Amino acid sequence: MSDTRGTGPLRQALHEGWTLRAVTGPQVPPEVEGRVVPATVPGCVHTDLLAAGLIPDPYLDDNETRLAWIGHTDWAYETTFDRPPGAHRRLDLVCAGLDTVATVTLNGVEVGRTENMHRGHRFDLTSLLQPRNNTLAVRFDSAYRYAHAHRDRLGDRPNAYPEPFQFIRKMACNFGWDWGPTLVTAGIWQEIGLHGWSVARLATVRPLVTVTGGDGRVDLHVEVDRLAEVPLTVRAQVAGVLVEATLPAGQRSTTLVVEVPRPALWWPRGHGDQPRYDLNLTLHGPEGDILDTWHRRIGFRSVRLDTTPDPHGAPFTLHVNEVPIFVRGVNWIPDDVFPTRVTRERLAHRFDQALAANVNLLRVWGGGRYESADFYDLADERGLLVQQDFLFACAAYPEEEPFATEVAAEAAEQVTRLAPHPCLVLWTGNNENIWGWHDWGWQEQLAGRSWGRGYYLDLLPGILADLDPTRPYWPGSPWSGSEQIHPNDPAYGTTHIWDVWNTEDYLRYRDYLPRFVAEFGYQGPPAYATLRRAISDEPLAYDSPGMAHHQKAIDGDAKLRRGLDAHLPEPRDFDDWHYLTQLNQARAIQLGVEHFRSHRGRCMGTIVWQFNDCWPVTSWAAIDGDGRRKPLWYALRRAYADRLLTLQPRDGGLALVAVNDTGQPWRAPVTVTRFTLAGEPRAKTTLEVAVPGYATVTLALPADLARPEDPYTELLVAEAGEAAGRAWWFFAEDRDLPLPAADFAATVQPVDGGLRVRVHAHTLLRDLVLYPDRLDPDAEVDEAVVTLLPGESTTFTVRTAQPIDPTALITRPVLRCVNDLSTPSPA
């Protein structure tokens, strides 16, 4: 008779003692060939070679190009370990993530192979383990060789870049993007360890949380693996409610229902609190002993997506706890090319930057990765909604084997893994692939070959319907809701707006009345300190070799110049170019967001491309690759404010639009004044705004106020005090304005943790920006992109631990405004 008690479960990490060596490759340099170096696990080849001093930092200058050989090379990791103590009937090797084409051997015997970075694997080692000195090896074949082989076998398929990323289940942006380097990684990139167990173990636990009529319910789907056909008991507890179920011998799954009366609801930021409840589950053997445990924190909330057709097309409105949410979102890319460098602390800081910019949703973009447990836990904790793409982006993907099986397994694993998280409110099938099939010439190139449609419209929705019907699914971004309607039709579902960056002026945003903008963006360079750390060009110029290498967008610099030419004075040098291109990026996105928010109700969301960067680069990000805030971040904070005043063109005139994204009514007098550039008032009115919660009010401005006597010397200012700040309207572009030379008084005063800079304007000062990172790379400032009328003052608080020259802090190129370009360039 077999022992049905067994030994308690064992979980032992195998993160120590690893080594790394190159196995074979066409261009392995002599200093690497034959070398065995210490390996950090979790980690990757690039970071290990960097730590060993064998490669230069791939983020600096053009080092990236000299490291292409790494992705074409096979690599071997190896460690030794002793068999752990205990009479476990089964000892499994559990690999949370191997990147990507791996062969695993123990003591020279192959135990398994993998070919998908985005899923875990489990291998039975029991019969192969020796008492001591077991040799575990993981060989990684070149991702390029694998992808090329499948491409040659299945036939090529179009994509956005000349790399084979759609022929391997790996982070697509490893192969380069229009903001990212080509650094094709390999390695044990997630936890690896031993799991010892007997009798039975919890294979999957999938809690589906719903709220109906204010009461909560958890449908807890449990699957077990067995070594003994004996009765088992599963017990679950949440919010003081305990339930249990018995699995008779031979049964491998059960569902427990936990009903929680009137739980405190989880809300997105700005709408309420984020209470979470401990959900504990235990698996018991026939004699009551604990065989396995599982714990997560869950939140009670409902979510639904309203796409019911209306007179304008079809909306795309997220409802959380039956409240329609205007999405103030940002697109999230991997925060580093090398994922193990992204710690919980770093994520927490990045999330705090998002919250401080009034963001309420992160869209995890489909060319990256399913993020870490810390990512979703922090989003739960902070009330940040998450839209999660399945990992397909900008390419036609094959649906033949082995990809169909790998995609199904990957999706099932990730849907199950992320089910406990209240932050996750939407799954999306892909990024731009359905749009690409319609508009990018793919149909002719494919000549009938598969391209991913079956994934987005059949496989993935089927998996969600089976494993998690509590969350909405949308087949693509963009997607109109029907194959009979163009996938990027702004009147239906979600849309991407890229003609603005690629070919049009940013004023064209106002020509769109979309239901939901899932991507739109405008480029700008990173912070000066970030550039100086990453690029050694002397002198820096927008087209110097290092700068050019860190601009990955096709014709990116020409598009930046086109934007400047339409709006701003001619830059005289690199410092002007840097300030003006950053400023133009901030203005473009602020204009777009305010326009879309002014149509709240018809448009119910914007997701700016993009929030973060993975390395130092000129890009669409608000936070650069070193984590520094660009002027765009400050503009986004204003445009995404809970209460927004904005001046908008309407019906041949101008209107004041008050947007209230809180649940409380907003009543306030708003003063709108037409000034000259010299600060002289020419006309003025006071409008009473009364905006219900989650609503918008539009008030037409009187014609005498909205029509200037001279558009080149006048402007409008609307203000409602501290409640919503100011809205500005200039009747002509800065390049055409007779802006006065900047005249101001500035003082610098020490304060705890830094300096306070007070600027008092003697003339109009257009879009002041303070760049303290030019003097101390770690310095930060609390405000940017500030316009002052003559006689007004503003205060900048600079956080720095270093002594800073006060004179340098308040002169060019540290303190900038557009008026600078009205004065002669310094000698």
VOKE-702905 format. One record per residue: x, y, z of N, C-alpha, C in turn. Coordinates in steps of 0.05 Angstrom, whole numbers, plus 5000, padded with zeros to 4 digits. Example, Ala and Ser with C-alpha at 12.3 -4.5 7.8 and 13.67 -1.06 7.14 Angstrom:
526448865156524649105156526449345156
525749555142527349795143525850015157
***
This chain:
501749765000500050005000501850255000
501250444982502950684980502450885003
504451035010504251245030502651475019
500351535032498751755022499152015037
501052015056501652275070503952425055
506052275049508152415034509652615051
511552745038513152955050511953225042
512053425059511153685053512453795028
511153975014512354074988514954224993
516754204973519354334974519554514950
520454754955521054944933523855064938
525654994920528455084924529355214898
530155474901531255614878533955504870
534355504844536955434833538155674819
539055864835540056124824542956164828
544355964840547156004847548955824830
551455914827553455754816553455714786
551955874772551655844743554055964728
554755844706556755944688555655964660
556956124643556056174616558456154597
557856044574559956034553558656034526
560056144506559156134478559655854468
557755734455558055464443559055484415
557555624398558355654371556955904359
558256024340557056254327558956354306
557856504286559456584263561456804269
561056954290562757194294563557224324
563857014338564557034367567357154368
567757384382570357504383572357334399
574957364394576957204408576857224438
576257464448576257494477573957354491
571957264475569657124486569856824481
570856754457571056474449572656314470
571456094479572855924498572756014527
571756254533571556364560569156254574
569456194600567256114617567056334638
564656464640564356694658562056634677
562156754701559956724719557356834707
555156704713552556784702550656854726
549157064723547157134742544457024732
543156884749540556764743538556844764
536256964756535457034729537257254717
537457244690539157434676539157374647
541157474633541457414604544357434596
544957354572547657344562548857624562
547457824552548558094550549458194577
547758164597548558274624550858124636
550957864631553257704641555857784627
555757814601558257904586559058184595
557158354599557658624608558958624636
557858454654559058444681561858334680
562458154661565058034659567058224644
566158454635567858634621568558554593
566958374581567658264554566258414532
564258584538562958744518562559024529
562359224511561759494520558859524526
558059734540555259784546553759824520
551759654514550459664488548759914485
548260064507546560304505548160554498
550860534498552460764493553260784464
553261034453554161084426552860884407
554560764389553460564370554460284378
554960234403555959964412553959744404
551459814404549359614396550159464370
551059614351551559484324553859284326
555759334344558059144347557358904363
554958884373554158654390552058474376
551658524351549658364336550358064337
552857994339553757714338552457554361
551757684383550757544406548157394399
546457524384543857394376544257164356
546557154344547056944324548656714336
549156724362550856524375549256344393
550156094396548955904415550455934441
548955904463550055954490549355724509
551155674528550655454547550955564575
548955514591549055564620549355294635
550755304657551255054672551555114701
550554924718550954944747550854654758
551754624783551454374797550054414823
548654194832547154214857546853924868
546353914894545753654907542753614908
542153354909539253284912538353384939
536053524940535153634965534153404983
534253455010533353245028530353215027
529352995037526552935038525752715019
523652565028522752335012520552414993
521152604976519152694957518952484934
516452414928516152214906516652334879
516552604878516952734852518652984856
520653014840522253254840522353374812
521153614809520853744783522753974781
523754014757525154264751523054454740
522654684753520654884744522155124733
521655184708522855404694520655614688
520755834701518656034697518956174670
521456184660521756314634524556264623
524756144599527256104585527156244559
529256394553529356574529531456474510
530656324489527956234482528155944472
530055884454530255624442532255464459
531155304479532855194499532654884499
534954764505535054474510536154434538
534654294555535354264583536353974587
538653944599539753684605540553664634
540253424646541153374673543053134672
545453174681547452964681547752844653
547653014633548052934605545652814591
543452794605540952684593538952904587
538052924563536053124556533453074571
532453294584529853274598527753434586
528453614567526353774554527453984536
525654084519526354304501524154514503
524854764498522954984498523455164474
521355304465521655494443519655724446
519255814471517356024476518156174501
519056424498519856584521517556654540
515056644529512756754544511256544560
512456314565511056114582513055964598
512055834619513855674636513755384628
515655224639515854944634516554794659
515754544660516254364683517254094673
519454004684520653754675521153574699
520453314696520853114717523753024718
525053084740527953004743528252764762
526152654773526352464795528252244790
528052104767529651864762532551934754
533152184748535852254739537552374761
536352444783537852584804539752394819
542252484823544252354839544252494867
545252354887545352474913546952734913
549152744898550852984898551853054870
552553304867553853394842552353334817
549753404817548153394793548853634775
549353574749550053784730547553854714
546654104717544354204702545454394681
544654344656545554514634543254604617
543254854609541254964590542655084567
542254964544543455074519541355234504
542155484496540355654480541455674452
539755574433540455604405539855894396
541255984375540856244364537956294357
536756504367533956574360533756634330
535856754319535756804290535656554274
537356354281537356104265534655964267
533455964290530855844294528755994277
528656254279526656414264527056384234
529556404225530056374197529156104186
529555894201528855624192525855604188
524255714207521355704204520455894182
521756114179521056294157521456154130
523756024128524255884103522355654098
521555524119519655294117516855384110
515955594123513155684120512655904100
514856024091514556254072514556514087
515956704076516156964090513557104092
513357284112510957434116511757724123
510157914115510858194118510858284148
512558474154512558604180513658884177
513659024199514459304198517459354197
519059144203521959174204523258934192
525658954181526958734167528258534186
526658424204527558234224525458014226
526157764234524257544233522757494259
521957714273520957674300518257524301
516757514279514157374280514557074277
516956974273517456694270518656574295
518356704318519256594344517556724366
516856574385515256674408517156804428
517957044422519957184437519157484436
520157634456519657924457520358044430
518358144415518858234388520858464387
520658654407522358884405525258824412
525958584420528758504421530158534393
528558514372529558524345529658814334
529359004352529459284344526659394338
526259654343523759784336524360074329
522360234324523060514316523560684341
523960554364524860694388526860514403
527460274393528960084409531359964394
533359874408535759754396535259464388
536859364370536859084363538858944380
537858824402539458674421537958414427
538658204412537157954413538257784436
536757764457537657644482537357334482
538657214501538356934508538956904537
537656704550538356654578536056554595
536756484620534756404640533656664652
531556764640530757044646528657064669
527656834678525956824701526856614720
525356584743526256404764526356114753
528355964765528655684759529155544786
527955314790528355174815527054904816
527354764838526354494843523754514858
521854344851519354314866519054014873
519253964899518853684908516053654919
514653434912511953394922511253094921
509253034936508252754938505152764938
504052544930501152504930499752684909
499852944913498453134894499553414898
499153574878499953854879497854024865
497754284871496054464857497354534830
496054464808497054514782496354804773
493854874774492955144767490755224787
490755474793488655594810487755854795
485155864789484156084772481756204785
482056424800479756554813478456754794
475856724789474356914773472557074792
473057334794471757504813469657674799
467157664810465057824799463557964821
462158174814460458324833457758364820
455658284835452958314826451258424848
449958644843448258764864449658834889
452258894887453858964910455058734925
454358484918455458254931457658134913
459758034926462057914912461857614910
463057514889463157224885465857154873
467056934883469556834872468956544863
469156504837469056224826471856134824
472655954841475455874844475755604830
476955614806477355374790480155254797
480155004805482554874815483054624799
485554594790486454344778488854234793
488953964796491153844811492553634794
495053594799496553364789496753164811
496552914804496452694824498652494820
499552384843501252144842499851914856
497651974869496151764883493151814880
491751604873488851634869487451604896
487451814911486251824938484452064940
482652074958480952314961482652554971
482052784960483453034967481353244975
482253424991480453645000481853914993
480254094982481154364976479654554994
481054725008479754925025480655205016
478655385014479255665006477955855026
479356075031478256275050478856555039
476856725040477157005032475157165048
475957385059474257565074472757425096
474057235109472857095131470956875123
470556825097468756615087470456375080
469856145091471355895086469555705072
470555585050469155375035471055155030
470054915025471754695017470254504998
471854354984470854154965472553904966
471353684961472753424961473153334932
475553244926476053114900476352814905
474452664896474652374899477052274884
477852024890480051904876479551904846
481551994831481352004802480352274791
479252444808478352714799480552914800
480853074780483153254778482353554777
479853614779479053894779476553934795
476254174805473754244820473454544819
471154644826470654924828469354984855
470555164869469455254895468255534890
465955584902464555844900464655974927
465956204929466056364954464356614950
462256634966460556874964461157054987
461657314980462457505000460457734999
458757755020456757965020458058245023
457258425006457958705008460958765012
462658654996465458724999465959014992
468159125003468959394994470059364965
469159544948469759524920472559644914
473859524894476359624883475759814861
477060054861476560264841479160344828
478960444803481260574791481860834805
484360924802485161174815483261404808
482761574828480961794823478061734827
477361484829474561404832473961274859
475961214874475461084900478060944909
477760784929480060644941480560374927
482760244936483559994924483759774945
481659714959481859494979482259224966
483959064978484358784968484058594991
483358354984482858145003484757904998
485757795020487357555018485657315010
486557174990485256924982487256704986
486556525005488356305012487056045005
488655864994487655604986489655384995
488655175006490354945014489254685003
491154514996490454244986491254045007
489353875015489753685037489553405027
491253235039491152945033488952815049
488652545046486452405058486552405089
488952455100489152465129489352755139
488652945122488553225131491153375129
493353245121495853385119495853575095
497253795097497353995076499353905055
498453875031500153795008501154034992
499654244992500454474975498754714984
499854954979498455204986498655404963
496855594963496755804943495556054955
496756284949495756534960495956764939
493856924938493857164922492157374937
492357624928490657834937488857914914
486257924920484257984899482758234906
481458354886479758584890477058534878
474958634890472258594880471458834864
470958794838470059004821468858874796
466959014783465858914758467059074735
467258964712468159104689466659004664
465859194648464659134622465359344602
465159264576465759434554463259494538
462559744535460159824520460959894492
459959734472460459794444457859794429
455659864443452959864430452860084409
452160024384451960234363450260464371
451060704362449560944368449561114343
448361354343448261514318450961594307
453061584324455761664315457461434306
456461184308458060944301457760744323
459960684337459860494359461960584380
461160614405462960714425464960504434
466760584451468560404464468960514492
467260424510467160544537467460324558
469560354574469960174597468260264620
466860074632465360124657466559954679
467360084701468259944724466260004747
465259794758463159814779460859984768
460259944742458060084728458460384725
460860484730461460764725463060774699
462160934679463760964655466361114661
468561004652471261114658472361244632
472961504634474561624612477461534617
478461384597481161284600483261504594
484861554614487161744611489661574612
490261454589492161234588494761304575
496661124579499261134565500060854557
501460834534502460574525505060514540
505260264549507560174564509159974547
511860034545513659844532515459724554
516959504548518859404568520659634577
521059654604522459884614525459854611
526359624602529159574597529259354577
531259354559531659134540532158874556
533458904579534258674595532358664620
530258494619528058504639528958484668
531058324673531758284701532958534714
533458744699534358994710531959164720
529559074713527159224721526159114748
526959244770526259154797523559254805
522559144827520059244837520259544845
522559614856522959894863522860074839
524059994817524060154793521260174782
519759954782516959964772515260144790
515660124816514160294834514660594828
517160664823517760944816516461014789
516560844770515360904744512260934747
511060764763508160784767507461044782
509161124801508661374815508861604795
510761584776510861794755508361804738
507261564732504761554717502461684733
502261604758500061714775500262014778
502762114781503162404784502462554759
502462414736501562534711498562484706
497162394726494262354725493362134706
495161944702494561714685492861514701
490961394687489361184701489460914688
490860884665491060624651493660594637
494860354640497260284625496460064605
497060114580496659904560499359764556
499459504562501959344558501859254529
503659384514503659364485504659084475
503559004452503858734443506558654431
508458844429511058774419513058724442
512058734467513758694490513458424503
512658434528512458184544509958204562
509157964572507357964595509058044618
508158244633509858364653510058194678
511758274696512358124720510058124740
510157944760508157944781508158214795
510458334799510658594812509058804797
509158794771507858994754504859004760
503558774759500658764763499958804792
501658714811501058764839501159054846
503159194835503359484839501059634826
500159544803497859664790495359624807
495059384818492759334836492859524860
495259554871495659714896495060004891
495860104867495660394862493160474846
491560284838489160344824489560424794
491760314782492260354754490960134738
489160194720487959994703490059894683
489759644675491659524656490059404632
490859494608489959354584492259184574
491858934572494058744565493658644537
495658704520495658584493496758294495
495558124479497057874472499357954454
501457794454503957884443504257834413
502958014398503158024369503258314361
505158394344505358674337506558714310
505158874294506258994269507358784250
506058554248507058344230504858144224
505157994202503457764195504757524209
503257394226504257164242503256904230
505056704228504156444218502456294239
500456154229498656004246499155704245
501255624230501955334229503455254255
503854984257505454884279508354944275
509954984296509154954324507755194337
507355404320506455654332503555634343
501755504330499055484340498955364368
500355144372500455014398501755194419
503955314411505355494430503655734438
502355854419500656084425498356014443
497155784438494955694455495955644484
498255514487499255454514500055714528
501355884514502256144525499756304534
497756324517495356484525493956364549
493656104549492255974572493856024598
496456004597498056044621497856334631
497956524612497956804621495156894630
493056794617490356864626489956754654
490856514659490556394686492256554706
494756614699496556754717495457024725
494257174707493357444712490457464722
489057244723486257254731485757384758
487557354778486957474804486957784805
488057914785488758194788486358374780
485358534799483158714791483958934772
486559004771487459214752486959144723
487058884717486858794689483958804680
483358994661480559034653480058984624
482158924608481658874580484058724568
483358514553485258374536484958464507
487158494493487158574465488758374449
487658294426488858084410491458134397
491958394389494458454375494758754372
497158834364497659114358498059154328
496059274315496159374287496259154265
495958904273496158694252493658684234
491358714245488958714228488958964210
489859184221490159434205492159384183
494459264190496459204170495459034148
493858834154492758654133490958814114
489559014125487759174108489259374091
491259514103492259754090495159764082
496759564090499659584086500659404064
498959314046499859154024500458864030
499458774053500058504062498658294045
496258344037494658134024496058023999
497158203983498558113959501057963966
502558063986505057923994504457654006
502257624021501657364034500757154014
499357243993498457043973496956813985
495256874005493656664017494756534041
497256594048498456464072497256584098
497356424119496256514144497656764155
496256924170497457174180496657244208
494957084221494257124249491357164254
489757194233486857234237485657024256
486456774252485256554268485956594298
488256704304488856764332486956964343
486757194329485357424340482357394341
481257254322478357234320477156964328
478856764332477856504340479356394365
481856344363483356214385483256374411
484156624410484356774435481656834448
479656924432477056954446475956694457
476556474443475656214454476956144480
479556204482480956144508479856324530
479356574524478256754545475456674552
473856594533471056504539471156264557
473156094554473355854570474655904598
476756074598478356104622477656354638
476856564625476256814640474156984625
471656904626469557064613468857324629
470157374651469557614667470657864656
472557844637473858084626473258104596
472958354587472458394558474958334542
474558264517476658214497476158374472
478158484460477958644436480058534417
479358444392481158294375483758444367
483658704366486058854357486059134367
488359254364488659544369490159654344
488759784326485959874327484059644317
481559684324479459494314476759634316
475159594295472559734293470259574305
470759314310468559144320467358964300
468158994275466958834253468958814230
468958584217470658544193469458694170
466958794172465758934150466359234152
467559324174468259614177471259634179
472359834166475259864167476359864196
478459714201479359674228480259934242
480860144227481760394239479860624234
477260554231475260754228474860904254
475361164256475161304282472361294295
470261244279467561254289466860994304
468560794301467860524312470260424329
469660354354471660214370474160384375
476460264371479060404377480460484351
481960694353483460794330486260874337
488060854318490760954321491061194302
492161414311492561644295495561694291
496561614267499461644262500061824238
497961914224498562104202499662364212
498962434237499962684248503062674250
504062474263506962454265508362414238
507162244222508462164197508362374175
506062504172505762674148504362934154
502962964176501163194180502163364203
501163614204501663784228499863684251
500763744275499263644298496563784302
496164004289493464134290491363944278
492263754262490263564250488863384270
489963364294488563214315485663314317
485363574313482663694316480763614294
481763484273479963394252478663124259
479563004280478562734288476562764310
474362604307472462574329472162274335
474262154346474361864350472761774375
472161514376470861404399472861344421
475261264413477361184432479961184417
481961334426484561354413486561174428
487160954417488960754431491860804426
492560964406495361044401495361314386
496961494395497761734380500161844395
502061954380504462054394506062244377
508062364390509762564376512462544389
514562554373517262514383518562764396
520462704413522262904425524762764436
526962904437529462784448529262744478
530962574489531062534518532362774532
532462754558533762974574536663004566
537663244570540463294563542363114578
541963074604543662904619543662614609
541362524599541162264587542862244562
542662444545544262454521547262454527
548062614546550862634552552062384564
550362234579551261974590551661774567
549861774547549761564528551361624502
551861874497552961954471555462124475
557662044463560262184467560862384445
559062434427559562624405560462894416
562463004404563363284410563663434384
562163644380559963724397557463554391
555463574409552863454403551463614381
550263474362548563594342546363404336
544163504326541863324322542463104302
544463154284545162954264548062854268
549262894291551862784296551662484299
553762334295553562034293552061904315
552761964340551461844363548461914364
547862174360545062254360543562104338
544762094314543361954292542861664299
544761534312544361254320542161214340
541761414357539661404377537061534368
536661544342534161614329533461394310
531561224319530960974304528561004284
527161224286524761264269525661334241
524361224221524861284193524361584189
526361724179526062014174525262174199
526062064222525162184247526062474250
528562534244529462814247528063004228
527462904204526063074184523263124194
521962934207519262974217519363174241
521463154257521763344279521963624267
523663654246524063914234521464024222
519963844209517463934197515564044218
515563914242513964024264514864294274
517464324276518564584285517864804264
518264744239517864944219514965054219
513064884226510264964226509565154249
511165144271510265274295512265464309
514765404307516765534324518965674309
520365854322522665984308524865794301
526565884283528765714274530765674296
531465424302533565384322536265464312
537865594329540465694321542765494327
542265314346544365134354543064884367
544764704376543664454388541964514412
542764704429541164754453538364854445
538165024425535565114416533964874405
535264714388533864484377532864294398
534464244419533564064440531164174455
531264434462529064554476526564564459
526864644434524464684417523164414409
524764214404523563954396522163824421
523363854444521963764468519363914473
519464184469517164344472514964274452
515764234427513764174406512363904412
513963714423512763454431510663504452
511363654472509463714494506963844484
507264044467504964194456503164014439
504363844423502763674405500963494421
502063364441500463164456498463304474
499263534485497263684501494963774484
495463874460493363954443491463714436
492663484429491063254422489363154445
490563124469489163034492486863224499
487363474499485263664507482963664487
483663644461481563624441479863374445
481163144449479562894452477962904478
479163004500477563024525475263224523
475563424506473463624504470963494491
471263264479468963114467468262874484
468762894510468062684528465062604524
464562344524461962244518461962114491
462762264471463162144444465861994444
467962124454470561994457470861924486
471661674492471861584520474561474527
476661564513479261484522481461564503
483761624514486261674499488461514512
490061384496492461244506494861354490
496361524503498561654490500861454484
501961474461504361324455506761514459
508561464477508661244495509461354522
509361204544510061314570513061294575
514261064570517061014579518760924556
521360914561523360824542524960594554
526260434537527860204546530860264545
531560494533534460574531534460864523
536860994523536861284516536461324486
534261464479533561484451531661724446
531761834423529662024415527161874408
524961934422522561764419520161924427
517961774427515361894434514861894464
516761804481516261764509516062024525
514662004547514562224567516762194588
517461944594519661884612521961764595
524261874596526361784578527761524589
529661424573530861164580532461164606
533161394617534461404643532461474665
529861484658527861534678527261824683
528362004666527962294670525462384656
524062574669521662684657522262894636
521062854613521263054591519063264594
519263494581517063684583514363564577
514263364559511663234554510363134579
511863034598510662934623509063154637
510163394638508863614652506363694637
506563694610504163764594502063544597
502863294599500963084602499563104629
501063184650499863224676497663434675
498063644660495963854657493563744641
494263624618492063534600490363314612
491563154630490162934643489063004671
489063254678488163334704485263254708
484463194733481763114739479763314729
480463574732478763784723480363954703
479263994679480764114658479164344646
480464574643479464794626481064794601
479664824578481064834553479465014534
480865154517479665324496479765174470
477565144457477364974433475865114411
476665074386475065184363472465034361
470265184358467665064354465965244336
464965124315462965264297463965534288
466465554279467465794269468365994290
467965934315468866104336470565954356
470566054381471965924403470065864425
470665644440468965574463470765504486
469665544510470865454534469665184541
471364984545470364714552471464644580
469664574597470364494624469864194627
471864044633471663744634471963664663
470063524673470063434701470263124702
472563024710472962734711472862634739
471462784756470962684784468062634787
467362504809464562444815463062674828
464462884835463263114848462663334828
460363474831459763694813461863914816
462264054795464264274794462864534786
462864714804461764984798463865184803
464265364784466365574788465965794767
466666044775466766254755469366234740
469266264714471666254697471866524683
474166644687474766904674476266854648
475266964626476666944601477367234592
479967274587480967544580482667534555
482167734538483867764514485967984520
488467904519490768074525492268134500
493768354501495968394481498468244492
500368214474502868084483504268254505
503568504506504768674527503168654554
501068484554499668434579497268624583
496568784563494368974566491768834559
489768844578487168714572485568864551
484368724532482868854511479868774513
479268544524476468464528476468244550
474168224563474068044586471167964591
470767714599468167614607468567414629
466467374645466367164666464066974660
464766724658462766514652462466334677
460066264684459566084706459365804694
461165624703461065354694459865174716
458065004709456864814727456964544714
458864374722459364124708458663894727
456663734720456163494736458563304737
458463114756460662924757460862764731
463262704723463762544699462362664674
462762924670461363054648463063284637
462063404616463363624602461363844596
462064094599460364324592461964494572
460564574551461764744530460265004529
461765224531460565494530461865654508
460265754489461365914468462366184479
464666274469465666534477464366754460
463866984472462767214456464667284433
463467354411465067414387467067634391
466467834407468368054411470767964427
470467744442472767634457474367454440
473067284424474367084409475667184383
475067424375476167534350478067764356
480567714353482567924360482568154340
483368384350483868604332486368554315
488368434327490768354312491668084322
491367874306491967604315494867554322
496667734312499567694317500467824343
498767974356499568114381497668064404
495767864401493867824422493567524428
492467474452492067204462489767194481
488766954487486666914507487766754530
486766824554487266674578484666614593
484166364599481866294615482866174641
481666264664482666154689480366134709
480565924726478565864747479965824773
482165964778483565934803484965674805
485365584830486865334835485465084825
482765104822481264864816482064734789
482864894769483364774743485564914728
486965104741489165234727488165414704
489865444684489365624662489165484636
487765614617487765524589488665764573
490365714553491465924536490565874507
490366104493489766084464491366314450
493266234433494666424417493466414389
493066654377491666674351493566624328
496166624333498166584312500366404324
501966294306504166114314506466284325
507966154343510266294355512266404334
512666254313514566334292513766604280
511166664281510166914269509567134289
509967074315509367274335511767464340
511167724344513367914352513867894382
514767654391515167614419517367814429
516967934452519068114462521467944472
523768074471526067944484525367884513
526267654522525667564549526767764569
525067864586525868054608524667954634
526267884652525267774678527267804699
526367784724528167764747527967494759
530167374765530267104776531967094801
530966944821532466914846532566614853
534766544867535166264875535466254905
533866094918533966074947534265784956
536065724974536265454984533865375000
532965124997530765005013531564725020
530164605038530764325045530664145021
532764005015532863824993533363944966
534064214965534664324939534564624939
533364734917533365024912530565104903
529865354908527465474898528165694879
527165684855527765884835525166034830
525266304835522966474830523466644806
521666644787521966804762519667004762
520367254760518367474758518567594730
516367584715516467664687516067964684
517768094669517368374661516068384634
516368174618514968144592513567884592
511867844572510767574568513067374565
512967154579514966934577513466694568
514166594544512766374531514166114537
512765944552513565664556516365644569
516565734593518965704609519465414616
521965324612522765054620525465084634
525764964657528264954672529464684670
532064674662533364414658535664384678
535064324704537164294723538964054719
538063854703539763624698542263694682
542263934669544764024656546964084676
546164134701548164204721548563984741
546563824746546663594764544963374751
546063164741544362954727542162844744
542462854770540362744788538262944796
538563194788536663404796534063374781
531863444795529163444783527763704790
525963794773524464034778521463964778
519964114794517164044798515264144776
516164324759514364444740515864504714
514464524692515664594667513564694648
514364814626512564924605510565114617
511565334628509965534642510065794627
507765904620507566164607506666374628
507966604627507366824646506667074630
504667224640504167484630505967684644
506367924633508068124646506968184674
508768184694508068244721507467994738
507367764725506767514739509367374748
509067194767511367044777510666744779
512666584778512366294783514866204798
514465974811516665854827517165564818
519665514814520565234808522065134832
521464894840522864764862524664544850
527264574854529264384844530164204866
529863944862530863754882533563664873
535563714891538263644884539863614910
541763424910543563394933546263514928
546663634905549163744897549164054898
551364174903551564464900551264544871
549564744865549164834838549665134837
550965214816551565504812548965644806
548165834824545565974821545466124794
547666244786547566404761547066214737
548465994737548065804715545165694714
543965674738541265564740539165744727
539666004725537666184715538466324689
540366194675541166304649541066084628
541066164603541165984581543665814582
543665554577541465394566539865244587
540165314613538765174634535865284637
535565544637532865664638532165764610
530065654599529365714571526565814568
526065974548523366044539523566104509
521266104496521266154467522366424461
521866624479522866894475525866894471
527366694481530266684477531066724448
529366614430530066624402529466894389
528367084406528067354396530567524401
532567414415534967554422537267444406
539367594403541667494388542967254402
543967074386545366844398547866934412
548566824436550966904449553466824433
555466984435557866934420559166674429
***
